[in-house]
Amino acid sequence: SMSPGGTVNALSSLIVPAVTLVLAAGRRRDQHQAIMVLLLGLVAASTLVALAQFSGMRFANPFINGVSGSVSGTFANRNHFALFAAIGLVLAFAWAFEGGQGKRWRAALGLGLSLLFILIVLASGSRMGLLLALLGVALGIIMTRRQVLGQLRQLPRAYAIAAAVAAGAALVSVIVLSIVFDRAAGVDRATELQGADDLRVRALPTILRMTADYFPAGSGFGTFDPVYRISEQADLLGMRYLNHAHNDWLEIVLDGGLAGIAILVAAVVWWAWQSWQAWLRPDEAVLRRAGSAIILMVFIASATDYPARTPLIMSVLVLAAIWLGSCAKSRDGEKTRSADRF
């Protein structure tokens, strides 16, 4: 490692996902459903903090170094918060329609939470968050389409059509009104390039050159900050600095070299194989599909930032992986019944 202290710090940070894995891996299915509800509550709580920030209230968290005045909830970075809110969209759909014929009040509350999460993502100013929110809605609908149709069939035809139209109209209205009343900072930022974004673009050639220089061994995990300063161009020096590459796929290759690539390939292949089974089998658990969707969203968000380096997203990733990988079918097509555990 080019910075042994940085690598030790990176290794130490893994205590959070490691503890999450130990505590969650042996839980029963009903317990994981309760964990999903708890996680949804955490998203809602962070969203309420973001709403307070959006209203002008100053939220000083001594544990984070967030930007004053930004809408980032309990995160230091608005992009990480927008990802968390987008994950909340998937969880809202999963909770509202889990177990097939859920109660109608859960469907109504799930729709209300979804609208709230979309509103706060629009207000956060995260452009990647906009994409992830739309993806979260799409995946949530696909994930629970059978359950949604099942509930609609219980209603008279006229009521079912009216409910579907009202839900779609509410979603479109929320987005349109946010834009019309100039509350959609993410839409505004999509049309302009700010200083921090420009720095990321200008630094990319340097990062690519560093990746080639340190390959195949890599510079060592957790070493980006000191290593980048060795190669940083003079014309990029200023009050802003890069603490990460803002592309975690690239930074893992820079840090881990050939071993980093092997880890990434193994992770993507495992996710793709498990997701293939989860989405193609019509009777798979909604929670398993939710795990697949959450991991996909973190994959996408990591192309422009480093959300999986934050403790909370680390823990969410571990839970999503457990949900995706531990509800598989046995070879004879029947669900495994080992104490009804994941």
Buried (B, 14 or more C-beta within 10 A) or exposed (E): BBBEEBBEEBEEBEEBBEEBBEEBEEBEBEEBBEBBBEBBEBBBEBBBBBBBBBEEEEBEEEEEEBEEEBBBBBBBBBBBBBBBBBBBBBBBBBBBBBEEEBEEEBBEBBBEBBBBBBBBBBBBBBBBBBBBBBBBBEBBEEBBEEBBEBBBEEBEEEEBEEBBEEBEEBBEEBBEEBBEEEBBBBBBBEEEEEEEBEBBEEBBEBBBEBBEEBBEEBBBBBBBEBBBEEEBEEEBEEEEEBEBBBBBBBBBBBBBBEBBBEEBEEBEEBBEEBBEBBBEBEEBBBBBBBBBBBBBBBBBBBEBBBBBBBEBBBBBBBBBBBBBBBBBBEEEEEEEEEEEBB
